[in-house]
Amino acid sequence: MEEAHINTPLGIAKITGDVNGLASITVLNSDEPITDVIPEVLEDAVYQLTEYFKEERKVFNLTLNPEGTDFQKRVWKALEEIPYGKTISYMDLSKTLGDPKAIRAVAAANGKNPLWIVIPCHRVIGSDGSLTGYAGGLHRKKWLLELESPAKQQSLFNN
């Protein structure tokens, strides 16, 4: 498994993967040295993440290979269907998967998503519109949703 650490607006991101695909993307709560030479199997992921953070990419085109149970993988696949700039509630996600009573299991699977940002678990919110649960912290979830928001806040000052 290859590994790279890159700088992002959310902090240092650790990216892992191999020839079978991307296994994980996690924003760390610690400082790690930035990788000088990105392993070839991770170059495309680094490039696409960089475009995303520059608001030049809305859809990722990567081979994904996360480890998880069959149920978790079903939830993560459903997350990939949430469009950029949109949100869905945990209840709606449970209904999409065919079982509204599975809301807790769906939320738990969402929280185990190893491919932050690329599998957009940050786009899942509470039924009341609240920002609930995010493994990376609610401040990062809020930041990502604001980045993707179709209604950007206008600056009060000219540069």
For each residue, the residues with C-beta under 8 A, 3 or more apart:
1: 16 17 18 23
2: 16 17 18 39 41 42
3: 14 15 16 35 39 42
4: 14 15 16 35 38 39 42 46
5: 12 13 14 15 28 32 33 34 35
6: 12 13 15 34 35 38 46 49 50
7: 12 13 34
8: 11 12 13 27 49 53
9: 53 143
10: 13 27 136 140 143 144
11: 8 27 28 29 140
12: 5 6 7 8 27 28 30 31 32 34
13: 5 6 7 8 10 25 26 27 28 49 116
14: 3 4 5 24 25 26 27 28 32
15: 3 4 5 6 22 24 25 42 45 46 49
16: 1 2 3 4 22 23 24 42
17: 1 2 20 21 22 23 24 41 42 45 65
18: 1 2 21 23 41 65
19: 41
20: 17 63 65
21: 17 18 62 63 64 65
22: 15 16 17 25 42 45 62 63 64 65 66 115 118
23: 1 16 17 18 65 66 67 114 115
24: 14 15 16 17 66 114 115
25: 13 14 15 22 45 49 114 115 116 117 118
26: 13 14 114 116 136
27: 8 10 11 12 13 14 116 136 140
28: 5 11 12 13 14 31 32
29: 11 137
30: 12
31: 12 28
32: 5 12 14 28
33: 5
34: 5 6 7 12
35: 3 4 5 6 38
36:
37:
38: 4 6 35 42 43 46
39: 2 3 4 42 43
40: 43
41: 2 17 18 19
42: 2 3 4 15 16 17 22 38 39 45 46
43: 38 39 40 46 47
44: 47 48 62
45: 15 17 22 25 42 48 49 62 118
46: 4 6 15 38 42 43 49 50
47: 43 44 50 51
48: 44 45 51 52 57 60 61 62 118
49: 6 8 13 15 25 45 46 52 53 117 118
50: 6 46 47 53 54
51: 47 48 54 56 57
52: 48 49 55 56 57 58 60 117
53: 8 9 49 50 147
54: 50 51 57
55: 52 147
56: 51 52
57: 48 51 52 54 60
58: 52 84 85 148
59: 84
60: 48 52 57 118
61: 48
62: 21 22 44 45 48 118
63: 20 21 22
64: 21 22 115 118 119
65: 17 18 20 21 22 23
66: 22 23 24 73 76 113 114 115 119
67: 23 114
68: 72 73 76 109 112 114
69: 72 73 109
70: 73 74
71: 74 75 105 109
72: 68 69 75 76 109 112 113
73: 66 68 69 70 76 77
74: 70 71 77 78 97 109
75: 71 72 78 79 93 97 106 109 110 113
76: 66 68 72 73 79 80 109 113 115 119 121
77: 73 74 80 81
78: 74 75 81 82 93 96 97
79: 75 76 82 93 110 113 119 120 121 123 124
80: 76 77 119 120
81: 77 78 96
82: 78 79 86 87 88 120 123 124
83: 86
84: 58 59 120 148
85: 58 148 149 150
86: 82 83 123
87: 82 123 124 125 145
88: 82 92 93 96 123 124 125
89: 92 93 124 125 126 127
90: 93 94 103 106 107 110 124 125 126 127 132
91: 94 95 100 103 127
92: 88 89 95 96
93: 75 78 79 88 89 90 96 97 106 110 124
94: 90 91 97 99 100 101 102 103 106
95: 91 92 98 99 100
96: 78 81 88 92 93
97: 74 75 78 93 94 102 106
98: 95
99: 94 95 102
100: 91 94 95 103
101: 94
102: 94 97 99 105 106
103: 90 91 94 100 106 107
104: 107 108
105: 71 102 108 109
106: 75 90 93 94 97 102 103 109 110
107: 90 103 104 110 111 124 133
108: 104 105 111 112
109: 68 69 71 72 74 75 76 105 106 112 113
110: 75 79 90 93 106 107 113 121 124 133
111: 107 108 121 133 135
112: 68 72 108 109 135
113: 66 72 75 76 79 109 110 116 119 121 135
114: 23 24 25 26 66 67 68
115: 22 23 24 25 64 66 76 118 119
116: 13 25 26 27 113 119 121 122 135 136
117: 25 49 52 120 122 144
118: 22 25 45 48 49 60 62 64 115
119: 64 66 76 79 80 113 115 116
120: 79 80 82 84 117 123
121: 76 79 110 111 113 116 124 134 135
122: 116 117 134 136 140 141 144 145
123: 79 82 86 87 88 120 145 148
124: 79 82 87 88 89 90 93 107 110 121
125: 87 88 89 90 129 130 131 132
126: 89 90 129 130 131 132
127: 89 90 91
128:
129: 125 126
130: 125 126
131: 125 126 134 138 141 142 145
132: 90 125 126
133: 107 110 111 138
134: 121 122 131 137 138 140 141
135: 111 112 113 116 121
136: 10 26 27 116 122 140 141
137: 29 134 140 141
138: 131 133 134 141 142
139: 142 143
140: 10 11 27 122 134 136 137 143 144
141: 122 131 134 136 137 138 144 145
142: 131 138 139 145 146
143: 9 10 139 140 146 147
144: 10 117 122 140 141 147 148
145: 87 122 123 131 141 142 148 149
146: 142 143 149 153
147: 53 55 143 144
148: 58 84 85 123 144 145
149: 85 145 146 152
150: 85
151:
152: 149
153: 146
154:
155: 158 159
156:
157:
158: 155
159: 155
